[in-house]
């Protein structure tokens, strides 16, 4: 998912407060038939977002111009990178390379953290 796609999702408030602890699982809640995003941090060099996906929701195939790290923080999902499917469970993560086709398929409800790194592609 690139920055433009994240901006189209329903967002929950501003970035989290700096210097305060939080429970990652509680940053974002599930919403019926929806994908919801909460910005943890957004800079010109990248972003960190928490997303929740209700059952049956995922992300369509796309190609991002930037490397993206995805980590499942609740539930499980299948991430397909360049046609290769990998099932990720709570705690699992994967790097989605820039300029490679990817999609996220649901496996029930799940939450994930997406970290997009924009530097190095100038």
Residue pairs with C-beta under 8 A, 6 or more apart in sequence:
1 59
1 62
1 64
1 68
1 104
1 114
2 62
2 64
2 65
2 66
2 116
3 47
3 116
5 59
5 62
6 37
6 39
6 47
6 49
6 114
9 35
9 36
9 37
9 51
10 31
10 34
10 35
10 36
10 37
11 36
11 37
11 38
11 39
12 28
12 29
12 36
12 37
12 38
13 38
14 39
15 39
15 40
15 41
15 42
16 22
16 27
16 38
16 40
16 41
24 50
24 73
24 113
25 73
25 74
25 111
27 38
27 40
27 50
28 36
28 37
28 38
28 50
28 51
28 52
28 111
29 36
29 52
30 36
30 52
30 53
30 54
30 109
30 111
31 52
31 54
32 54
33 54
33 56
33 57
34 52
34 54
34 57
35 51
35 52
35 53
35 54
35 57
35 58
35 59
36 51
36 52
37 49
37 50
37 51
38 49
38 50
38 51
39 47
39 48
39 49
40 47
40 48
40 49
40 50
40 113
41 47
41 48
42 48
44 118
45 117
45 118
45 119
46 66
46 115
46 116
46 117
46 118
46 119
47 114
47 115
47 116
48 113
48 114
48 115
48 116
49 113
49 114
49 116
50 73
50 111
50 112
50 113
51 111
51 112
51 113
51 114
52 74
52 109
52 110
52 111
53 77
53 104
53 106
53 109
53 110
53 111
53 112
54 109
55 106
55 108
55 109
56 106
57 106
58 77
58 103
58 104
58 105
58 106
59 103
59 104
60 103
61 80
61 101
61 102
61 103
62 101
62 102
62 103
63 99
63 100
63 101
63 102
64 96
64 98
64 99
64 102
64 116
65 98
65 99
65 121
66 98
66 116
66 117
66 118
66 121
67 95
67 96
67 97
67 98
67 116
67 117
67 120
68 95
68 96
68 98
68 102
68 114
68 115
68 116
68 117
69 93
69 94
69 95
69 96
69 113
69 114
69 115
69 117
70 79
70 88
70 93
70 94
70 96
70 104
70 112
70 113
70 114
70 115
71 88
71 91
71 92
71 93
71 94
71 112
71 113
71 115
72 88
72 89
72 90
72 91
72 92
72 93
72 110
72 111
72 112
73 90
73 91
73 111
73 112
73 113
74 90
74 109
74 110
74 111
75 89
75 90
75 107
75 108
75 109
75 110
75 111
76 87
76 88
76 89
76 90
76 107
76 108
76 110
77 87
77 88
77 104
77 105
77 106
77 107
77 110
77 112
78 85
78 86
78 87
78 88
78 104
78 105
78 106
78 107
79 85
79 86
79 88
79 94
79 96
79 102
79 103
79 104
79 105
80 86
80 102
80 103
80 104
80 105
81 94
81 96
81 97
81 100
81 101
81 102
82 100
82 101
82 102
83 101
85 105
86 94
87 107
88 94
96 102
98 121
104 112
